[in-house]
Amino acid sequence: PVAAVDDILKDVLGSCLREQPYEPARCRDMAKDIAEVIKARVKDLQVPRYKIVVVTHIGQLNEQSMQIGSRCLWDPVSDTFSSYVFKNTSLFALANVYAVYFE
């Protein structure tokens, strides 16, 4: 259910980071915590036979650019992903959820 996962990503990133200023040490810990929250909420959807992988990045908005790429070996028929980017006045966050079918 990609739409449900999209809603989870928007909700978690928005609620955790809406008013948060960028602080490197705190954002490092928050990236781990946010990934755990997202993973738990996606697992609560109880989609059978899928392995869930969550990757989050948090960085400072400071007039620079960043490219983030990922590659996976998977079956395009059964495997899928969801991605969401959040920005506030001082930081950006990217969350990716990969759902890989497990036989």
Contacts in CASP RR format, 6 or more apart in sequence:
PFRMAT RR
TARGET T0000
AUTHOR 0000-0000-0000
METHOD contacts of the structure
MODEL  1
PVAAVDDILKDVLGSCLREQPYEPARCRDMAKDIAEVIKARVKDLQVPRY
KIVVVTHIGQLNEQSMQIGSRCLWDPVSDTFSSYVFKNTSLFALANVYAV
YFE
1 45 0 8 1.000
1 47 0 8 1.000
2 80 0 8 1.000
2 82 0 8 1.000
4 45 0 8 1.000
5 42 0 8 1.000
5 45 0 8 1.000
5 82 0 8 1.000
5 97 0 8 1.000
5 99 0 8 1.000
6 82 0 8 1.000
6 84 0 8 1.000
8 38 0 8 1.000
8 41 0 8 1.000
8 42 0 8 1.000
9 38 0 8 1.000
9 82 0 8 1.000
9 83 0 8 1.000
9 84 0 8 1.000
9 95 0 8 1.000
9 97 0 8 1.000
10 84 0 8 1.000
10 86 0 8 1.000
12 34 0 8 1.000
12 37 0 8 1.000
12 38 0 8 1.000
12 41 0 8 1.000
12 95 0 8 1.000
13 34 0 8 1.000
13 84 0 8 1.000
13 86 0 8 1.000
13 93 0 8 1.000
13 95 0 8 1.000
14 86 0 8 1.000
16 30 0 8 1.000
16 33 0 8 1.000
16 34 0 8 1.000
16 37 0 8 1.000
17 30 0 8 1.000
17 34 0 8 1.000
17 58 0 8 1.000
17 86 0 8 1.000
17 88 0 8 1.000
17 91 0 8 1.000
17 93 0 8 1.000
18 88 0 8 1.000
19 88 0 8 1.000
20 26 0 8 1.000
20 27 0 8 1.000
20 30 0 8 1.000
20 88 0 8 1.000
20 90 0 8 1.000
20 91 0 8 1.000
21 90 0 8 1.000
21 91 0 8 1.000
22 58 0 8 1.000
22 59 0 8 1.000
22 60 0 8 1.000
22 61 0 8 1.000
22 90 0 8 1.000
22 91 0 8 1.000
24 60 0 8 1.000
27 58 0 8 1.000
27 59 0 8 1.000
27 91 0 8 1.000
28 58 0 8 1.000
30 58 0 8 1.000
31 56 0 8 1.000
31 57 0 8 1.000
31 58 0 8 1.000
31 93 0 8 1.000
32 56 0 8 1.000
34 56 0 8 1.000
34 58 0 8 1.000
34 93 0 8 1.000
34 95 0 8 1.000
35 54 0 8 1.000
35 55 0 8 1.000
35 56 0 8 1.000
35 95 0 8 1.000
36 54 0 8 1.000
38 54 0 8 1.000
38 56 0 8 1.000
38 95 0 8 1.000
38 97 0 8 1.000
39 52 0 8 1.000
39 54 0 8 1.000
42 52 0 8 1.000
42 54 0 8 1.000
42 97 0 8 1.000
42 99 0 8 1.000
43 52 0 8 1.000
47 99 0 8 1.000
49 101 0 8 1.000
49 102 0 8 1.000
49 103 0 8 1.000
50 99 0 8 1.000
50 100 0 8 1.000
50 101 0 8 1.000
50 102 0 8 1.000
51 99 0 8 1.000
51 100 0 8 1.000
51 101 0 8 1.000
51 102 0 8 1.000
52 97 0 8 1.000
52 98 0 8 1.000
52 99 0 8 1.000
53 97 0 8 1.000
53 98 0 8 1.000
53 100 0 8 1.000
54 95 0 8 1.000
54 96 0 8 1.000
54 97 0 8 1.000
54 98 0 8 1.000
55 70 0 8 1.000
55 95 0 8 1.000
55 96 0 8 1.000
55 98 0 8 1.000
56 93 0 8 1.000
56 94 0 8 1.000
56 95 0 8 1.000
56 96 0 8 1.000
57 68 0 8 1.000
57 93 0 8 1.000
57 94 0 8 1.000
57 95 0 8 1.000
58 91 0 8 1.000
58 92 0 8 1.000
58 93 0 8 1.000
59 66 0 8 1.000
59 91 0 8 1.000
59 92 0 8 1.000
59 93 0 8 1.000
60 90 0 8 1.000
60 91 0 8 1.000
60 92 0 8 1.000
61 87 0 8 1.000
61 89 0 8 1.000
61 90 0 8 1.000
61 91 0 8 1.000
61 92 0 8 1.000
68 94 0 8 1.000
70 96 0 8 1.000
72 79 0 8 1.000
72 81 0 8 1.000
72 98 0 8 1.000
72 100 0 8 1.000
74 100 0 8 1.000
75 101 0 8 1.000
78 101 0 8 1.000
79 98 0 8 1.000
79 99 0 8 1.000
79 100 0 8 1.000
79 101 0 8 1.000
80 98 0 8 1.000
80 99 0 8 1.000
81 96 0 8 1.000
81 97 0 8 1.000
81 98 0 8 1.000
81 99 0 8 1.000
82 96 0 8 1.000
82 97 0 8 1.000
82 99 0 8 1.000
83 94 0 8 1.000
83 95 0 8 1.000
83 96 0 8 1.000
83 97 0 8 1.000
84 94 0 8 1.000
84 95 0 8 1.000
85 92 0 8 1.000
85 93 0 8 1.000
85 94 0 8 1.000
86 92 0 8 1.000
86 93 0 8 1.000
86 94 0 8 1.000
86 95 0 8 1.000
87 93 0 8 1.000
END
